[in-house]
Structures are given as structure tokens and as C-alpha cells.
Amino acid sequence: MYARTNWPDWVSWPSHGPVALADPPETSAEAVSALSFSDQLAELILLSSIQFIQVVDSLGNSATARARVLAPILVVPASASVRPGEAIAFTASGGNGGALTWALATNGSGGRIDPVTGRYVAGATAGVSDVIRVSDDWGERGEATVRVEAAPALGISPAAGSVPPRGTLALVALGGSGAGYRWSLAQNRSGGTIDPATGAYTAGALGWTVDVVRVVDSDGRSAEVPVRVTAPLIAWPPMVMARSGATVRLHAWGGSGTGLTWSLQQNRSGATIDRATGLYRAGRLAPARDVVAVTDSLGNRSSATVAVGRAPFRR
């Protein structure tokens, strides 16, 4: 009877793969025939990191070896969702500790991956999935799935705006690539301005017009919204006649509609004006021409002219 004496004590192999065990030494022809072991692959499903393998021939001879099971290859992230052209740096752990090779097992988007570093870039086709595969030199594999989705349409909130001259409007970009937004004025009839980074818009001094705001994302998509600039500030009536010493009630409309302040821009008659109400009283010097100015809370300004004539002579 022949005993097995020189099998390896340790064998290592992947968690799911085959291992080649050499012919058992010094075994009888009957035992070899019973084992049918020459160049045979023993495939085992392993449930823990250490396993014991035992072989017994027809004469009862046996040998045992310990098997160290290598950890499976795990890919991080295991799944992801990207837009066309976006990149992901994949990493992997496990396997036999040797060099890893990256590839695209399924490439619906037309993407690419660096075979050494695992850096993946999605292709131009959206609505598909790519499968990332990494393997070591023993054939152990790990995979990850990448869903390539089209970016949502780029938009602006609010979809339209209305402000007085010199008024402000906060605009927000929605959708698109989600990054790299740049703002500009595609049409600037009011003399307005916009912050290219934040989208903070300020209308110019010219009213009764429309500006057009544009935003472009990092993918080059663009969206536009109109901003209506309402009526300018107007003092009313724009010209009036008054006798010396007479009063005239002036009004204003348009502009911001708040914070009105009245003043005498030109006062040749010696007139007075109520700064809050716009009540004007002509002076005694005539004939003369006075100019009344009104300013709103945004700094919009308008003026009216008062022609002062002599009061009739009374006996």
C-alpha cells in the first residue's frame, strides 16, 4: 500500500475558479486508475477563506491540503449613473493581488476606459448601460454597471420676468449639465447688467423695453428668458402754467412706484415744493420758469416744467 507523502500543504486559487492538482506521487496503478486524477481539474465552490481538500484512492490512502481562497474582486462604485461625456474613476480590491486589467464588457454608449487606471468616460449615446469589467491574471473578475442618461433640458426660473427700470431679478438655472452655468444678456435694450456667475440681473434706466437673458451650461446647451422693463418714472403733467403765488399738484407714475421724493431742480420764481406730496407753490418772481424733479426708490428720475406768469393786477 502506498501512502501520499509529498502533496503541497497549501494551495491558493480564485473564489470561483478551478485549481490544477498534480498527479499523486508513488501511487499504485490500481489507485491511479481508480482516481482518474492525471491532469484533472478539481473545481470547488468555496464558502469560506480556508478550505481543506482530501483525496482518497481505492486502497484507502489519503492526503489533505489546506486551500487559501482569494477574496473576490469588488469594484467601487458597483453602479453609477452619468451623463454623456462624464467620467468616473473606478477602483477595485481583492483578487490575487497582481495587476488588474480594465475593459468594457458592454459598451452601449460608445464610452472608453483606461485598461490600467480604470478611468471611464461615458460615450455620446444616452439611454443605455455600459458594463465595466476588471480581471486579474488568474481570471478572477469583478463588474460594475453604468447607466448613461441624457441630461435634462436646460431652463431658467422664472420663465419670464418683469421689473421697473433699475429693478433687479434673481434668475436660477435648472437642469442641463448642472454645472458651469454662465449668464449673459442676449438682448440689452434697457442698458441692464447681469452677473455672469450668479445670474443676478439689474435692468437699465430705459423703460418700455425687453431684455433677453441667456444661460449656457458646461455642455454648451443654452436657454433664454425675456425680461420686460416696465414704464419709466414720469412726472405729470410734464409742463404746466401757474400764476405767481398759485399752487399746483404734481403727480408721478411708472418707475418703482415707491419712495417718491420731490425737489426743485431749477427755482427762478422763488417757489416751494412739498418733498413728500409734490405740492408746488409758485414764487413771486415772474415771468419765470421753474423745473420740478421727482426721484423714486431705485434712483429713477423725471422732471416737469412750470411756467410762472404774473398774477393779474388788482385795484
C-alpha contacts under 8 A as a table, 3 or more apart, distances in Angstrom:
res1	aa1	res2	aa2	distance
1	M	28	S	7.71
1	M	59	L	7.21
1	M	61	N	7.75
2	Y	26	E	6.41
2	Y	27	T	5.69
2	Y	28	S	6.79
2	Y	61	N	6.98
3	A	26	E	7.47
3	A	27	T	7.33
3	A	61	N	5.59
3	A	62	S	7.10
4	R	7	W	7.06
4	R	24	P	6.73
4	R	25	P	6.29
4	R	26	E	7.06
4	R	27	T	7.44
4	R	61	N	6.93
4	R	62	S	6.50
4	R	63	A	5.78
5	T	25	P	7.51
5	T	63	A	7.57
6	N	25	P	7.07
7	W	24	P	7.07
7	W	25	P	7.74
7	W	63	A	7.38
7	W	65	A	7.36
8	P	11	V	6.99
8	P	65	A	6.49
9	D	64	T	7.63
9	D	65	A	4.87
9	D	66	R	6.00
10	W	65	A	5.81
10	W	66	R	4.99
10	W	67	A	5.59
10	W	68	R	7.08
11	V	65	A	7.14
11	V	66	R	6.39
11	V	67	A	4.69
11	V	68	R	6.19
12	S	67	A	5.56
12	S	68	R	4.75
12	S	69	V	5.82
12	S	70	L	6.91
13	W	17	G	6.86
13	W	18	P	7.21
13	W	19	V	6.18
13	W	67	A	7.70
13	W	68	R	6.98
13	W	69	V	5.73
13	W	70	L	6.10
14	P	17	G	5.24
14	P	18	P	7.58
14	P	69	V	6.10
14	P	70	L	5.11
14	P	71	A	7.24
14	P	72	P	7.19
14	P	95	G	6.91
14	P	96	N	7.37
14	P	138	W	7.24
14	P	140	E	6.11
15	S	45	I	7.50
15	S	46	L	6.39
15	S	69	V	5.70
15	S	70	L	5.70
15	S	71	A	6.35
15	S	72	P	5.95
15	S	140	E	7.80
16	H	44	L	7.55
16	H	45	I	6.33
16	H	46	L	7.30
16	H	140	E	7.68
17	G	43	E	6.80
17	G	44	L	7.70
17	G	139	G	7.88
17	G	140	E	7.40
18	P	41	L	6.35
18	P	42	A	6.24
18	P	43	E	4.72
18	P	44	L	7.07
19	V	41	L	5.99
19	V	42	A	6.01
19	V	43	E	6.53
20	A	39	D	7.11
20	A	40	Q	6.76
20	A	41	L	4.94
20	A	42	A	6.55
21	L	39	D	7.19
21	L	40	Q	7.12
21	L	41	L	6.70
21	L	42	A	7.17
22	A	38	S	7.14
22	A	39	D	6.49
23	D	37	F	6.28
23	D	38	S	5.24
23	D	39	D	6.77
24	P	27	T	6.53
24	P	37	F	7.79
27	T	31	A	6.03
27	T	32	V	6.27
28	S	31	A	5.06
28	S	32	V	6.19
29	A	32	V	5.10
29	A	33	S	6.06
30	E	33	S	5.13
30	E	34	A	6.12
30	E	58	S	7.56
31	A	34	A	5.00
31	A	35	L	6.07
31	A	57	D	5.36
31	A	58	S	5.50
31	A	59	L	6.60
32	V	35	L	5.07
32	V	36	S	5.88
32	V	37	F	6.72
32	V	38	S	7.91
32	V	57	D	7.52
33	S	36	S	5.19
33	S	37	F	7.96
34	A	57	D	6.51
34	A	58	S	5.85
35	L	56	V	7.94
35	L	57	D	5.87
35	L	58	S	7.35
36	S	40	Q	7.73
37	F	40	Q	5.30
46	L	49	S	7.71
46	L	51	Q	7.23
46	L	69	V	7.39
48	S	51	Q	6.90
48	S	69	V	7.29
49	S	68	R	5.93
49	S	69	V	4.83
49	S	70	L	7.09
49	S	71	A	7.70
50	I	66	R	6.93
50	I	67	A	5.69
50	I	68	R	4.98
50	I	69	V	6.10
51	Q	66	R	5.82
51	Q	67	A	4.96
51	Q	68	R	6.63
51	Q	69	V	7.52
52	F	64	T	6.66
52	F	65	A	5.75
52	F	66	R	4.53
52	F	67	A	5.85
53	I	64	T	5.40
53	I	65	A	5.22
53	I	66	R	6.22
53	I	67	A	6.99
54	Q	62	S	6.65
54	Q	63	A	5.50
54	Q	64	T	4.26
54	Q	65	A	6.56
55	V	62	S	5.34
55	V	63	A	5.53
55	V	64	T	6.62
56	V	59	L	7.92
56	V	60	G	5.82
56	V	61	N	5.41
56	V	62	S	4.21
56	V	63	A	6.82
57	D	60	G	5.41
57	D	61	N	5.43
57	D	62	S	6.55
58	S	61	N	7.42
70	L	94	G	7.19
70	L	95	G	5.88
70	L	96	N	6.21
71	A	94	G	5.00
71	A	95	G	5.59
71	A	96	N	7.80
72	P	94	G	5.37
72	P	95	G	5.52
72	P	140	E	7.12
72	P	141	R	7.55
72	P	142	G	7.42
73	I	92	A	6.45
73	I	93	S	5.48
73	I	94	G	4.40
73	I	95	G	5.11
73	I	134	V	7.95
73	I	135	S	7.77
73	I	140	E	6.89
73	I	141	R	5.99
73	I	142	G	4.96
74	L	78	A	7.79
74	L	92	A	5.43
74	L	93	S	5.40
74	L	94	G	6.38
74	L	142	G	5.67
74	L	143	E	7.57
75	V	78	A	5.47
75	V	90	F	6.88
75	V	91	T	5.85
75	V	92	A	4.47
75	V	93	S	6.84
75	V	134	V	7.87
75	V	142	G	6.08
75	V	143	E	6.25
75	V	144	A	6.24
76	V	79	S	7.85
76	V	90	F	5.76
76	V	91	T	5.32
76	V	92	A	6.10
76	V	144	A	7.65
77	P	80	A	6.66
77	P	90	F	6.51
77	P	91	T	7.55
77	P	144	A	7.00
78	A	143	E	7.15
78	A	144	A	4.54
78	A	145	T	6.49
79	S	144	A	5.43
79	S	145	T	4.75
79	S	146	V	5.63
79	S	147	R	7.87
80	A	145	T	6.56
80	A	146	V	4.85
80	A	147	R	6.25
81	S	146	V	5.58
81	S	147	R	4.63
81	S	148	V	5.89
81	S	149	E	6.94
82	V	86	E	6.06
82	V	87	A	7.76
82	V	122	A	7.31
82	V	146	V	7.16
82	V	147	R	6.32
82	V	148	V	5.08
82	V	149	E	6.11
83	R	86	E	5.61
83	R	122	A	7.15
83	R	126	A	7.31
83	R	148	V	5.39
83	R	149	E	5.11
83	R	150	A	5.61
83	R	151	A	5.93
83	R	177	S	7.90
84	P	109	S	7.79
84	P	122	A	5.27
84	P	123	G	5.41
84	P	124	A	4.93
84	P	125	T	6.64
84	P	126	A	6.36
84	P	148	V	6.29
84	P	149	E	7.01
84	P	150	A	6.69
84	P	151	A	7.90
85	G	121	V	5.94
85	G	122	A	4.93
85	G	123	G	5.66
85	G	124	A	6.38
86	E	121	V	5.69
86	E	122	A	5.64
87	A	119	R	7.04
87	A	120	Y	5.45
87	A	121	V	4.26
87	A	122	A	6.32
88	I	119	R	5.87
88	I	120	Y	5.21
88	I	121	V	6.52
89	A	117	T	7.80
89	A	118	G	6.01
89	A	119	R	4.34
89	A	120	Y	6.16
90	F	117	T	7.83
90	F	118	G	5.14
90	F	119	R	5.96
90	F	120	Y	7.24
91	T	118	G	6.61
92	A	134	V	7.77
92	A	142	G	8.00
94	G	97	G	6.61
95	G	98	G	7.55
95	G	136	D	6.42
95	G	140	E	6.21
95	G	141	R	7.93
96	N	136	D	6.90
96	N	137	D	7.95
96	N	138	W	7.31
97	G	136	D	7.94
98	G	136	D	6.45
98	G	137	D	7.02
99	A	136	D	6.05
99	A	137	D	7.02
100	L	116	V	7.02
100	L	134	V	6.40
100	L	135	S	5.54
100	L	136	D	4.74
100	L	137	D	7.31
101	T	115	P	5.32
101	T	116	V	5.86
101	T	134	V	5.42
101	T	135	S	5.41
101	T	136	D	6.42
102	W	113	I	7.03
102	W	114	D	6.73
102	W	115	P	4.26
102	W	116	V	6.31
102	W	117	T	7.60
102	W	118	G	5.71
102	W	132	I	7.30
102	W	133	R	5.83
102	W	134	V	4.43
102	W	135	S	6.77
103	A	113	I	6.36
103	A	114	D	7.62
103	A	115	P	5.92
103	A	132	I	6.12
103	A	133	R	5.33
103	A	134	V	6.32
104	L	107	N	5.89
104	L	112	R	7.31
104	L	113	I	6.91
104	L	130	D	7.10
104	L	131	V	5.84
104	L	132	I	4.84
104	L	133	R	5.89
105	A	130	D	7.57
105	A	131	V	5.33
105	A	132	I	5.91
105	A	133	R	5.81
106	T	129	S	7.65
106	T	130	D	5.10
106	T	131	V	4.78
106	T	132	I	7.23
107	N	110	G	5.65
107	N	111	G	6.31
107	N	129	S	7.38
107	N	130	D	4.85
107	N	131	V	6.71
108	G	111	G	7.66
108	G	125	T	7.22
108	G	128	V	5.72
108	G	129	S	6.01
108	G	130	D	5.66
109	S	122	A	6.35
109	S	123	G	4.56
109	S	124	A	5.92
109	S	125	T	4.41
109	S	126	A	6.31
109	S	128	V	6.17
109	S	129	S	7.03
109	S	130	D	6.66
109	S	148	V	6.93
110	G	122	A	7.00
110	G	123	G	4.33
110	G	124	A	6.44
110	G	125	T	6.62
111	G	120	Y	7.36
111	G	121	V	5.57
111	G	122	A	4.35
111	G	123	G	3.77
111	G	124	A	7.43
111	G	130	D	7.91
112	R	120	Y	5.80
112	R	121	V	5.47
112	R	122	A	6.69
112	R	123	G	7.18
113	I	118	G	6.01
113	I	119	R	5.47
113	I	120	Y	4.22
113	I	121	V	6.32
114	D	117	T	5.54
114	D	118	G	5.15
114	D	119	R	5.32
114	D	120	Y	6.57
115	P	118	G	5.96
122	A	148	V	6.90
123	G	126	A	7.92
125	T	128	V	7.13
125	T	148	V	7.53
126	A	148	V	5.19
126	A	149	E	4.92
126	A	150	A	5.13
127	G	147	R	7.39
127	G	148	V	5.78
127	G	149	E	5.06
127	G	150	A	6.63
128	V	147	R	6.07
128	V	148	V	5.54
128	V	149	E	7.16
129	S	145	T	6.75
129	S	146	V	5.49
129	S	147	R	4.38
129	S	148	V	5.83
130	D	145	T	5.91
130	D	146	V	5.12
130	D	147	R	6.45
130	D	148	V	7.49
131	V	143	E	6.76
131	V	144	A	5.80
131	V	145	T	4.65
131	V	146	V	6.25
132	I	143	E	5.38
132	I	144	A	5.04
132	I	145	T	6.15
132	I	146	V	7.53
133	R	141	R	6.80
133	R	142	G	5.76
133	R	143	E	4.48
133	R	144	A	6.67
134	V	141	R	5.56
134	V	142	G	5.32
134	V	143	E	6.35
135	S	138	W	7.88
135	S	139	G	5.84
135	S	140	E	5.40
135	S	141	R	4.32
135	S	142	G	6.47
136	D	139	G	5.50
136	D	140	E	5.56
136	D	141	R	6.81
137	D	140	E	7.44
151	A	175	G	7.24
151	A	176	G	5.55
151	A	177	S	5.96
152	P	175	G	5.24
152	P	176	G	5.27
152	P	177	S	7.62
153	A	175	G	5.69
153	A	176	G	5.26
154	L	173	A	7.17
154	L	174	L	5.76
154	L	175	G	4.71
154	L	176	G	4.16
154	L	177	S	7.84
154	L	217	D	7.85
154	L	221	R	6.88
154	L	222	S	6.63
154	L	223	A	6.11
155	G	159	A	7.82
155	G	173	A	5.83
155	G	174	L	4.95
155	G	175	G	6.33
155	G	176	G	7.49
155	G	223	A	5.64
155	G	224	E	7.67
156	I	159	A	5.75
156	I	171	L	6.73
156	I	172	V	5.64
156	I	173	A	4.61
156	I	174	L	5.71
156	I	215	V	7.84
156	I	223	A	6.84
156	I	224	E	7.15
156	I	225	V	6.93
157	S	160	A	7.63
157	S	171	L	5.82
157	S	172	V	5.19
157	S	173	A	6.42
157	S	174	L	7.09
158	P	161	G	6.54
158	P	171	L	6.55
158	P	172	V	7.42
159	A	225	V	5.82
159	A	226	P	7.82
160	A	225	V	5.50
160	A	226	P	5.40
160	A	227	V	5.85
161	G	169	L	7.49
161	G	225	V	7.79
161	G	226	P	6.53
161	G	227	V	4.48
161	G	228	R	6.09
162	S	227	V	5.44
162	S	228	R	4.59
162	S	229	V	5.87
162	S	230	T	6.89
163	V	166	R	7.89
163	V	167	G	5.30
163	V	168	T	6.73
163	V	169	L	7.26
163	V	203	A	7.23
163	V	227	V	7.35
163	V	228	R	6.40
163	V	229	V	5.17
163	V	230	T	6.09
164	P	167	G	5.04
164	P	203	A	7.35
164	P	207	G	7.08
164	P	229	V	5.34
164	P	230	T	4.86
164	P	231	A	6.69
164	P	232	P	7.12
164	P	254	G	7.78
164	P	255	G	5.51
164	P	256	S	5.68
165	P	190	S	7.65
165	P	203	A	5.53
165	P	204	G	5.66
165	P	205	A	4.89
165	P	206	L	6.12
165	P	207	G	5.50
165	P	229	V	5.93
165	P	230	T	6.60
165	P	231	A	7.35
165	P	232	P	6.12
165	P	255	G	6.17
165	P	256	S	7.48
165	P	298	L	7.94
165	P	300	N	7.17
166	R	192	G	7.63
166	R	202	T	5.93
166	R	203	A	4.57
166	R	204	G	5.05
166	R	205	A	5.55
166	R	298	L	6.17
166	R	299	G	7.65
166	R	300	N	7.33
167	G	202	T	5.69
167	G	203	A	5.41
167	G	204	G	7.88
167	G	256	S	7.61
167	G	298	L	6.96
168	T	200	A	7.30
168	T	201	Y	5.54
168	T	202	T	4.38
168	T	203	A	6.30
169	L	200	A	6.22
169	L	201	Y	5.18
169	L	202	T	6.50
170	A	199	G	6.50
170	A	200	A	4.91
170	A	201	Y	6.28
171	L	198	T	7.95
171	L	199	G	5.35
171	L	200	A	6.21
171	L	201	Y	7.32
172	V	199	G	6.79
173	A	181	Y	7.40
173	A	215	V	7.24
174	L	178	G	7.45
175	G	178	G	5.75
176	G	179	A	7.91
176	G	217	D	6.42
176	G	219	D	7.78
176	G	221	R	7.00
177	S	180	G	7.92
177	S	217	D	6.12
177	S	218	S	6.23
177	S	219	D	6.23
178	G	181	Y	7.70
178	G	217	D	7.20
178	G	218	S	7.91
179	A	217	D	6.23
179	A	218	S	5.89
180	G	216	V	7.88
180	G	217	D	5.31
180	G	218	S	4.66
181	Y	197	A	6.91
181	Y	215	V	6.35
181	Y	216	V	5.53
181	Y	217	D	4.44
181	Y	218	S	6.44
182	R	196	P	5.32
182	R	197	A	5.66
182	R	198	T	7.98
182	R	199	G	7.84
182	R	215	V	5.47
182	R	216	V	5.31
182	R	217	D	6.53
183	W	194	I	7.05
183	W	195	D	6.76
183	W	196	P	4.29
183	W	197	A	6.34
183	W	198	T	7.41
183	W	199	G	5.61
183	W	213	V	7.28
183	W	214	R	5.77
183	W	215	V	4.50
183	W	216	V	6.68
184	S	194	I	6.34
184	S	195	D	7.65
184	S	196	P	5.93
184	S	199	G	7.97
184	S	213	V	6.01
184	S	214	R	5.32
184	S	215	V	6.46
185	L	188	N	5.93
185	L	193	T	7.49
185	L	194	I	6.98
185	L	211	D	7.20
185	L	212	V	5.80
185	L	213	V	4.65
185	L	214	R	5.88
186	A	211	D	7.67
186	A	212	V	5.33
186	A	213	V	5.72
186	A	214	R	5.83
187	Q	210	V	7.90
187	Q	211	D	5.15
187	Q	212	V	4.73
187	Q	213	V	7.07
188	N	191	G	5.82
188	N	192	G	6.27
188	N	210	V	7.62
188	N	211	D	4.90
188	N	212	V	6.68
189	R	192	G	7.53
189	R	206	L	7.53
189	R	209	T	6.42
189	R	210	V	6.42
189	R	211	D	5.75
190	S	203	A	6.22
190	S	204	G	4.56
190	S	205	A	6.13
190	S	206	L	4.58
190	S	207	G	6.39
190	S	209	T	6.38
190	S	210	V	7.14
190	S	211	D	6.65
190	S	229	V	7.19
191	G	203	A	6.77
191	G	204	G	4.20
191	G	205	A	6.59
191	G	206	L	6.77
192	G	201	Y	7.42
192	G	202	T	5.51
192	G	203	A	4.17
192	G	204	G	3.89
192	G	205	A	7.64
192	G	211	D	7.84
193	T	201	Y	5.91
193	T	202	T	5.31
193	T	203	A	6.52
193	T	204	G	7.20
194	I	199	G	6.01
194	I	200	A	5.51
194	I	201	Y	4.33
194	I	202	T	6.22
195	D	198	T	5.54
195	D	199	G	5.18
195	D	200	A	5.25
195	D	201	Y	6.60
196	P	199	G	5.96
203	A	229	V	6.89
204	G	207	G	7.80
205	A	232	P	7.55
205	A	300	N	7.02
206	L	209	T	7.25
206	L	229	V	7.75
206	L	232	P	6.71
207	G	229	V	5.29
207	G	230	T	5.31
207	G	231	A	4.90
207	G	232	P	4.74
208	W	228	R	7.59
208	W	229	V	5.71
208	W	230	T	5.06
208	W	231	A	5.04
208	W	232	P	7.03
209	T	228	R	6.13
209	T	229	V	5.33
209	T	230	T	6.99
210	V	226	P	6.55
210	V	227	V	5.60
210	V	228	R	4.45
210	V	229	V	5.70
211	D	226	P	5.86
211	D	227	V	5.17
211	D	228	R	6.43
211	D	229	V	7.38
212	V	224	E	6.61
212	V	225	V	5.73
212	V	226	P	4.45
212	V	227	V	5.96
213	V	224	E	5.45
213	V	225	V	5.41
213	V	226	P	6.30
213	V	227	V	7.26
214	R	222	S	6.81
214	R	223	A	5.68
214	R	224	E	4.37
214	R	225	V	6.74
215	V	222	S	5.49
215	V	223	A	5.52
215	V	224	E	6.51
216	V	219	D	7.94
216	V	220	G	5.80
216	V	221	R	5.52
216	V	222	S	4.29
216	V	223	A	6.73
217	D	220	G	5.38
217	D	221	R	5.60
217	D	222	S	6.54
218	S	221	R	7.52
230	T	254	G	7.48
230	T	255	G	7.46
231	A	254	G	5.00
231	A	255	G	6.09
232	P	254	G	5.21
232	P	255	G	4.78
232	P	300	N	7.46
233	L	252	A	6.83
233	L	253	W	5.78
233	L	254	G	4.41
233	L	255	G	4.07
233	L	256	S	7.58
233	L	296	D	7.57
233	L	300	N	6.19
233	L	301	R	6.30
233	L	302	S	5.98
234	I	238	P	7.90
234	I	252	A	5.46
234	I	253	W	5.49
234	I	254	G	6.14
234	I	255	G	7.57
234	I	301	R	7.85
234	I	302	S	5.47
234	I	303	S	7.36
235	A	238	P	5.88
235	A	250	L	7.10
235	A	251	H	5.79
235	A	252	A	4.39
235	A	253	W	6.80
235	A	293	A	7.67
235	A	294	V	6.79
235	A	302	S	5.68
235	A	303	S	5.60
235	A	304	A	5.85
236	W	239	M	7.69
236	W	250	L	5.92
236	W	251	H	5.01
236	W	252	A	5.64
236	W	253	W	7.75
236	W	304	A	6.87
237	P	240	V	6.51
237	P	250	L	6.72
237	P	251	H	7.16
237	P	304	A	6.74
238	P	303	S	6.99
238	P	304	A	4.36
238	P	305	T	6.24
239	M	304	A	5.49
239	M	305	T	4.67
239	M	306	V	5.83
239	M	307	A	7.68
240	V	304	A	7.87
240	V	305	T	6.40
240	V	306	V	4.96
240	V	307	A	6.28
241	M	306	V	5.55
241	M	307	A	4.67
241	M	308	V	5.99
241	M	309	G	7.40
242	A	246	A	6.09
242	A	247	T	7.46
242	A	248	V	7.39
242	A	282	A	6.94
242	A	306	V	6.84
242	A	307	A	6.20
242	A	308	V	5.02
242	A	309	G	6.24
243	R	246	A	5.40
243	R	282	A	7.00
243	R	308	V	5.44
243	R	309	G	4.80
243	R	310	R	5.66
243	R	311	A	5.19
244	S	269	S	7.72
244	S	282	A	5.15
244	S	283	G	5.40
244	S	284	R	5.04
244	S	285	L	6.87
244	S	286	A	6.50
244	S	308	V	5.85
244	S	309	G	5.95
244	S	310	R	5.64
244	S	311	A	5.63
245	G	281	R	6.10
245	G	282	A	4.81
245	G	283	G	5.34
245	G	284	R	5.96
245	G	311	A	7.89
246	A	281	R	5.63
246	A	282	A	5.50
247	T	279	L	6.95
247	T	280	Y	5.43
247	T	281	R	4.24
247	T	282	A	6.29
248	V	279	L	6.01
248	V	280	Y	5.11
248	V	281	R	6.38
249	R	278	G	6.22
249	R	279	L	4.66
249	R	280	Y	6.16
250	L	278	G	5.30
250	L	279	L	6.18
250	L	280	Y	7.15
251	H	278	G	6.72
252	A	294	V	7.56
253	W	257	G	6.53
254	G	257	G	5.98
255	G	296	D	6.78
255	G	298	L	7.91
255	G	300	N	6.46
256	S	296	D	6.31
256	S	297	S	6.49
256	S	298	L	6.52
256	S	300	N	7.97
257	G	260	L	7.44
257	G	296	D	6.91
257	G	297	S	7.92
258	T	296	D	6.04
258	T	297	S	5.83
259	G	295	T	7.80
259	G	296	D	5.14
259	G	297	S	4.62
260	L	276	A	6.88
260	L	294	V	6.48
260	L	295	T	5.54
260	L	296	D	4.47
260	L	297	S	6.58
261	T	275	R	5.42
261	T	276	A	5.72
261	T	278	G	7.89
261	T	294	V	5.46
261	T	295	T	5.25
261	T	296	D	6.48
262	W	273	I	7.22
262	W	274	D	6.89
262	W	275	R	4.35
262	W	276	A	6.37
262	W	277	T	7.47
262	W	278	G	5.63
262	W	292	V	7.13
262	W	293	A	5.74
262	W	294	V	4.47
262	W	295	T	6.67
263	S	273	I	6.60
263	S	274	D	7.84
263	S	275	R	5.96
263	S	292	V	5.89
263	S	293	A	5.28
263	S	294	V	6.40
264	L	267	N	6.00
264	L	272	T	7.59
264	L	273	I	7.05
264	L	290	D	7.42
264	L	291	V	6.02
264	L	292	V	4.65
264	L	293	A	5.99
265	Q	290	D	7.67
265	Q	291	V	5.31
265	Q	292	V	5.54
265	Q	293	A	5.73
266	Q	289	R	7.87
266	Q	290	D	5.15
266	Q	291	V	4.72
266	Q	292	V	6.96
267	N	270	G	5.83
267	N	271	A	6.20
267	N	289	R	7.43
267	N	290	D	4.87
267	N	291	V	6.66
268	R	271	A	7.51
268	R	285	L	7.21
268	R	288	A	5.81
268	R	289	R	6.19
268	R	290	D	5.78
269	S	282	A	6.44
269	S	283	G	4.51
269	S	284	R	5.96
269	S	285	L	4.42
269	S	286	A	6.17
269	S	287	P	7.69
269	S	288	A	5.51
269	S	289	R	6.99
269	S	290	D	6.71
269	S	308	V	7.05
270	G	282	A	6.96
270	G	283	G	4.27
270	G	284	R	6.49
270	G	285	L	6.51
271	A	280	Y	7.25
271	A	281	R	5.53
271	A	282	A	4.46
271	A	283	G	4.07
271	A	284	R	7.77
271	A	290	D	7.82
272	T	280	Y	5.92
272	T	281	R	5.32
272	T	282	A	6.77
272	T	283	G	7.29
273	I	278	G	6.14
273	I	279	L	5.50
273	I	280	Y	4.36
273	I	281	R	6.23
274	D	277	T	5.52
274	D	278	G	5.21
274	D	279	L	5.20
274	D	280	Y	6.62
275	R	278	G	5.89
275	R	279	L	7.95
282	A	308	V	6.70
283	G	286	A	7.80
283	G	308	V	7.97
285	L	288	A	6.56
285	L	308	V	7.97
285	L	310	R	7.89
286	A	308	V	5.79
286	A	309	G	5.25
286	A	310	R	5.29
287	P	307	A	7.52
287	P	308	V	5.44
287	P	309	G	4.68
287	P	310	R	6.05
288	A	307	A	6.14
288	A	308	V	5.08
288	A	309	G	6.84
289	R	305	T	6.97
289	R	306	V	5.78
289	R	307	A	4.67
289	R	308	V	5.88
290	D	305	T	5.87
290	D	306	V	5.12
290	D	307	A	6.50
290	D	308	V	7.45
291	V	303	S	6.65
291	V	304	A	5.76
291	V	305	T	4.58
291	V	306	V	6.17
292	V	303	S	5.41
292	V	304	A	5.22
292	V	305	T	6.27
292	V	306	V	7.52
293	A	301	R	7.03
293	A	302	S	5.73
293	A	303	S	4.18
293	A	304	A	6.53
294	V	301	R	5.71
294	V	302	S	5.47
294	V	303	S	6.09
295	T	299	G	5.88
295	T	300	N	5.56
295	T	301	R	4.50
295	T	302	S	6.69
296	D	299	G	5.44
296	D	300	N	5.48
296	D	301	R	6.71
297	S	300	N	7.44
